[in-house]
Structures are given as structure tokens and as C-alpha cells.
Amino acid sequence: MEFLLASGIGIVTATGLYLLLRGRSFPVVLGLSLLGYAVNVFIFAMGRLWLGAAPIVDAGPDVADPLPQALVLTAIVIGFATTGFVIELALRSFHDGGSDHVDGHEPGHAPGHAPAAAAPEAPTPHEPQAGRTSA
């Protein structure tokens, strides 16, 4: 059972790292979430993993430590709030910048040039320019 749990933690960690290194913001958010889940399961497993044992036992050396369970529960709540915040930041970045790439520009474009959709529009002849008053 321990081998299966360790393999699962390793697979989730590897998937999280792979997604974290992607160029777009949504896979990065998913990668951070998966890494958080892997750490939570690892901490939870450090508190002992028993199969077929009673959840409540008499006091003695075989009592499981409740601290990892409390830490994991707190980490789940904090991770959920952080994931929601990072998703909102990614959406705001996409709407403001016009790209969901982590570095801010699409591949194939020069780093100093903005995409065509993000270029500012020239004022039309019918609109007054800022700072000038008509006399």
C-alpha cells in the first residue's frame, strides 16, 4: 500500500511540475493546484497510514498524530482560496493584455512588439485630442 501511495504522490507531483512549466497561465494554475494536492497527501501520509485498524485506539505508542490532519485541512482551505485568487489574476491578465501566456507575448512575435489586438487606436478626426480646447 505504501508503494502505491508513494507512486501516486510521485505521479501527481510530476504532472504538477509539467503543467507548472507550460507557457500559458491556466496550465500553470492547474500545476500549482496539483503540487498543493501532492504535498497535502504527503503530509497526511506522514501521520501514519493504517489499513483495517480502528480509528480510535487506547492511549499508547500506536496513537496516530492528529497534527498532520489539522495541517492538511488548513492547507486545503488556504489552497482553495489561493487557487481562486490566481485564476482571477490569470483572467484579468488575459483581458488586459490580450494574451494568456505567462511572459505576456505570443510565440512568433518579437519580444518588444505588442500583438496587433493590443495596439492603441489612433484618434478619429471627429474626436477632440486630449489637452486641446477648441476656440
HELIX and SHEET records of a PDB file:
HELIX    1   1 GLU A    2  LEU A   20  1                                  19    
HELIX    2   2 SER A   25  MET A   46  1                                  22    
HELIX    3   3 LEU A   67  GLY A   97  1                                  31    
HELIX    4   4 ALA A  116  ALA A  118  5                                   3    
END                                                                             
